[in-house]
Amino acid sequence: MLIFSKFLSDRLYKCILKRHLYAKLQAARRFLHALYGTRFMPFTAHDLRYKAEETYPALYAHLSRHAQRFLGSLKFDAYELDVVVGHVVEQLVRMGLIGGGDKTPRTALDDLTPAQFYAFLNRSIKNKAIDRLRKRRFQVSSAAEFESAEGLEGDDNPLNDVTESLWGAPPFATPEEVTLGLASQQELRGMLKHCIQTLSVAPRQLQAVLMELKEFDAVDLLQDVVEELKENNAVTAFGADTTIAHASQHKDHAHKKLRHCLQENSTHLTVLIALRLTEYGVRSTPSNEFVVEFQALAQGDLAASDVQAGLKELVTEGLLDWDGDAVVRITSTQMKRLARFYKDE
């Protein structure tokens, strides 16, 4: 019995540790979302349909964060939070989206763009949160409030009816299965930390980013950055609570540098090609386009076949128009989008 108890405690400890780490990484990803927009969101409708176990934690974190935002005074009420998030998850399950694969018919959600899909999720969360707030306003009787509180402590607690796996709400993966995903996100977090530290030469831009990290509740990442800046004697006179003039302007400049730094440190083939296109592009005056010779991209550690594969992927992403010519032509709009392009390994 003692051996089993110790085994269970170890497994539970690992589970809690993984969940804590996942929360830290999600805070960093929220900041990356600010850099790259919906393109960098950690899941899509397609992911929920075909990769439910991998993407459900990200969905749950996204819904919980927005539920807290819209619940206002009830945002720390665990029951209300569970009701709101559960409502949206139940909708997606009932529609056959979560884990549906090819077994369930496609829905209108499958055809939405990432931006439209997140708008749908956020609108659903907002509507249910408003509904819960309205219902709570009718419960003004102190006796009713007392009975409700007493019920939550006893056998009438509605949470007692929910049977949850030790590893989390289905289809949350076991700690062993999620380790690899967390490891890759940790690498991304480390890369982001490195890029933020390079802003120390521009104190106000660094300060704007530190303020943003605090806003996104990326406290652990914020502390890590500040500690390492102290060790390198690169700490500015600012703190995360300090306000600076023209903060939005400094933030925009900082975001541009961070995006470029992340691209430079990426080993993803498509990201490397996007970076080279922005660096090698030469403006053509007559057409007001940027042009890049194919052979200029195929140098160093990239073979011609690698460049071809990367360019085709960028075409698939809708970031480029290229049909195999020796010269790649890029519009000004495409060049801006390429500079913002990033993909996980």
N, C-alpha and C positions, 0 to 999 in steps of 0.2 A: 504493500500500500504506500509506504514511504517512497519507494522507488518510482511508482507511478506518479505520485504527487510532485516529486522533483522533476520528472519528465514533463508533466503538464505545466509546471511553473516556468521551466526553461522555454517551452514552446510559447507560452503566453508572453514571457519577457521579450522573446524574439519578435513576436507579432506586434507588441507595443512599440518596440524599437523601430520596426519597419514603418509602422504608421506615423511615428514621430518624424522619421527621416523623410517620408513621403510628403508630409505637411510642409517641411522646410523647403523641399524641392519645388513644391507647387507655388510657394511664395516667390521663388526665383523665376518660375515660369510666368507668373503674372506680370513680373517686370519685363520679361522678354516679350510678352504680348503687347506691352506698351510700345516696345521698339518696333515690332513687326506687324502689329494688327492681327486680324483674325487668321491670317496665314499660319501664325505660329501657335494657335490654340492646339492643345494636346490631343484632340479627338475630333472626328467628323461623324456624320450620320452613317457613312460607309464603315467607319471603324466600329461603331456600336453594333452594327449588323453582323460584321464578320470577325471582329476581334473584341468581343464583349468582355472577356476576363481581363484583357490588358487595359482596356479603356474605361471600364466602369469606375475605378477609383477617381480618375480625372473628372468624369461626369458628376460623381457624387460631390467632389470638392467644389466644382463650379456651381452646382445647384445650391449647395449649402452656403457658399459665400454670398450669392445673390439673394437667397432667402433671408439671411441675416440683415442684409441691406434694406430689404423691403418690409421686414417685420417690425422695424422701429423699436418700440418699447418692449416687444416680445422677442427680440433677437437672441436673448440669452435663455429663453424658455426651450428646453430640449424637446419637449413634447410637441410644441407648435412647429419647431424647426423640422422635426421628423414628419409631421403631417404634411407640411408644404412640399418638402423634397420628395416624400413618398408618393404624393399625388402625381407629380410630373413623371417620376420613374414608372409608376403604374400605367400612366398614359402610353409611354413608349413601349412598355411590355405588351400592353393590350393591342397596340397597333402592329406588333410583331417586329419592331425595329431592333430592340436589344436582343442580341443573340439569335436573330431570326435566320441569318444566313440566306441560303436559297430555299429554305423550307417554307417561308412565308412570302406572300405577294409584296411587291414593292409598293411604297406609299408615296404620298406627295412630299414627305420629308426627305426621301431619298434623292429627289431632284432639286432640292434647294442648294443654293451656294452656301459655303461656310458661314458667311455673314448673315444670310437669311435664316440658317438653322439656329445660330446662336441667338438671333433676335426672337425666334419662336420660343426657345427655351427660357429666355429672360422674361418674355411676355407672359408665359405660362406661370412662371414662378411669381411674378409680380401680381397677377390676377388672383392666384390662390392665397398669397400673403394678405392682400387687401380683403379677401373674403374672410380670412381668419380674424383679422383685426375688427371687422364689422361684427362678427359673431361675439367676440369678447366684449365689445361695448355694451351688448345687451345683458351681459352677466354682471349687473351692478349690485345685486343683493349680496351683502356681506355673508349671509348664511349660505348662499349658494357657493360663494368663493371658499368658505370654510369646508363645506362638504367636498368640493372639488379637490382641495388641498389634501384632505383626509383620505380621499379615495386614491390619490396618487401614491400615498404611502402604504396603502393596504392592498387587499386582494383585487380591488377594482382598477388598479393601475393598468391602463390600456397597453402600456409597454410590456406588461407581463405576458400578453397574448402573442408577442412576437418572438419566434424562435430564431435565434441568430447563431450562425456558425462561430466557433472560436476565432476564426480568421477574419470575420467581418460579414457584412451583408452580401449574399450571393449576387452576382457572380464574382466577388472579390477573390483573387487568387491567394494561394497559400504563401507564406513568407518565402519559401524556397523558390516558388515560381516567379515571384515579383522581384527577386534579388537582382537579376540581370538587368531588368528595366531600370531599377533604381541606380544601379552602378553607372549606366550610360548617362542618366540624368545628373548624377554626381559629377561626372566629367564635364558636362555642360555647365553646371554650377561653378566648378573650378575655373573654367575658361572665362565665364562671365566675371568672376571675381578678379581675375588677372586683368581683364580689359578695363574694368572700373578703376583699378589701381593706376593704370596708365594715364588717367585723367588728372593725376596729382600735379602735373605741370600746368593745368588750367584750373586753379582753385575754385572759381565760381561755377564752372561746369561740373566739377566733382561735387560741390555742395548741392547743386540742383539734383544730381543723381542720388546723393545720400538722403535728401528730403523725399525723393520719390520712393526709395526703398522703404522708408518708414511708412509712407502712405500705403504701400502695398503689403505692409505687415511682414516684410522680409527681414525680420529682426536679426535672425542668426547670420544671414549673409551680410547685413549691415555691420554687425559686431565684428565679424571676421575681417571685413575690409578695413575697418578703422584700426583694429589691432595690428594688422600687417603694415598699415601705413605708419603706425607709431614705431614699429620695429625698424622700418626703413627710414625713419626720421622724415617722413613726407607728410605729416599731419598738418592740415591747414588750421587757421584760427577759427574756422567755422565748426559748427556742430549740427547734428541732424535736426535740431529745433531752431536753428538760426534761419532767419529770412533774408533773402537777397533781392536786390533790385533787378528787374527784367529777368526773373527766374525762368519764364517760359522760353525766352530767347536762348539763355544758357543751356536749358534742357534740350532744345532742338539741336544745338551744336554738339552737345554731349552724345545724344542719340546717334547722330551721324558718325561720330568717331567710334562709338561702341559697335555699331553695325559693321563698320569696316574692319575693326579689330576681330570680331567674331568670324567674319568671312576669312580673314587672313589665317586664323588659327584652326579653321575647319579642315578636315580631311575628306569631306564629302565631295565626290567628283563634280556634281552639278553646281555646288557652291563655288568650287575652284574655277570652273569655267565662267560662271557669272562674274566672279571677281576679275578674272583676266579680261573679260569683255569691257568692263568699266575702266580698267587701267590702260588697256591698249587701244581703246576706241579713239579714232581721230575724226574730228568734225569735218564733214564735206560741205563746203560753202554752197555750191549750187543746189543741192537737195536738202540742206540743213539736217542731214542725218549723220550718224557716226558710222564709220566703216572700220572693220578689222579683218586683216588677212588671216585666212584659215591656218596657214603655216606658222603665223606668229603665235598662235595659241598652242600649236603642237611643238613644244620645246621643253627642255628640262626633263622632268619626270613624267610628262604626259605624252603618250603616243598619239598618232593620228586617230586611231580607233577610239581612244579615250575621249578625245575632243569631239569626235563625231557623236559618241553616245551622250556626252554632256549636253551638246547643242540640241540633240533630238529631245532630250528630257526637258530642256527649257522651252522648246516648241510645244511640248505636251502640256507644260505648266501655263501656257498662254503668254509667256514673257518674251517670245522671239518669233520672227518670221524667217525661216531659213529652209531651203529645199536642196541643200547639198552644194551650193555655189562655193567658189574659191574665196569669195569675199562675203563676210557677214555684215549685213546692213541693219542698223539699230536706230529707231526713232528716239527723240528726246524723252518721250513718255516711257518707252521701254527701258531706256538707260536708267531712269530714276527707279523703276521697279526692280531692275537687276541689282542696283546698289542696296536695295532693301531685302533682297532674297536670302533666305536661310532655311536650312533643313537639318533635322536631327540626323545623327549618324545612323 
